[in-house]
Amino acid sequence: MFDKFTKLTLKMRTYYMKLETNELIEKILDENILIRTIAKEEFLKRDYNNLDVSDEILNKVIDKLSIEEIWYLASTKQDNHFIELVIEKLNAIFLYYEKNYPNHYLLKVNEQNKMFRLLK
């Protein structure tokens, strides 16, 4: 019914659900992409208020996240230090694209402005 890979991922997910958030961060920084991916998925479901981790490590975790995951975290509207770091990273990404791809950036801004005018 289940293949070996499915059984392995199910066991890993179950194990990661039981880990503390700080222990899960160690798994996110692992070199193995399967371990890192499953740990990130579980980490996105957690509460970030009681993280006892330095900003350096939190920034390494943020660097491991995809742009979609960063956007998701920034849009959760939580008020804690980790989310502030995520928003800083998102703003840095926006500034990078604004600086290096101004035409594309302005097209997106104009597209959003048109959408807002249509909604009014």
N, C-alpha and C positions, 0 to 999 in steps of 0.2 A: 504494500500500500504506500508507504513512504520510502523514498530512497535514502541512502546514507547521508547525503548532504542536507536534506530536509531535517532528518533526525538530529544531526549535529547542530544546525542553526537553532532548532527548537530548544535543545539542551542549553546552548549558549544564552539564548534570550531569557530562559528561565533562571539561569545562574545570575545574569546581569540585573534582573529585576530585584534580586535580593541584595545586591551590593549597595553600599552607601554611595552617595554622589561623588565624594572625594575619591573613592576607590574606582569609580567608573571613569573618572578623568584620566587615571593611569592607563586604562584600557583604550581610551580615545587616542592617546599618544603612542600606542603600540605601532610597530612597523607592519604587522600583518593586516592587510586590508579588510579581511572578513571580520576580525576582532574589532577593528576600528569602526567599521560600518555599523555593526550591530550595537556597539557601545554608544555611538552617536545617536542612533535611533532611540535608544532607551534614555539617553541623557536629555533629549528634547522634551521628554515627558515629565521631567523632574522639576522640583522647586529649587530656585537658585538663590534663595535668601540666606542660607547658612553655609556658604562655601568658605572653607578655611584654606584657601589656596592663594598664592601670590598672583599679582597682576601679570607677571611674566608667563606663568603657566596658563592662566586664563586666556592670554593672547595667543598662546600656542594652540589651545583648544579652538579658539575662534578661527585661526588660520586653517584648521583641519575641516571646518564647516564649508558647505557649498553656499553659493550666493542665495539660493532658495531657503536654506536653513537659517542663514543670517537674516534674511528678510522676515521669515516667520518669527524669529526671536524678537526682532525689533518691533514687530507689529503686535506683540502680545501685551504691550502697555503695562508691563510689570515695572515696579520701581525698586530696583536693586543695583548693586555695583556691576554685576556681570552684564546685565542688559545695557547699562551705560557704556561699557566697553564694546558691546556688540554694535550699538548705535554709532560710536566713534568709528568703528571699522567700516560700517555702511557709508557713513559720510566721507571717509577716505576713498572708498570705491567711487562714489559719485564725483568727488573732486578729481580723481584720476581721469575718469571719462570726460568730464567737462574740459579738462586741460588738454588731453591728448586727442580727443575726437570732438571738437567743438561743433562741427556741422551736424553730426548725429545727435549730439546732446541737445542742440537747439531745435532740431526736428521733433524730438521727444517732448520737449517743453511746450512747443507750439501745439503738438497733438493733444497733450493734456489740457492746455488752455481751451482748445476747441471743445473738448469733451465737457469741461466745466461750464462753458457757455451754453452748450446744448442741454445740460441738466437744469439750468436756471430757468 
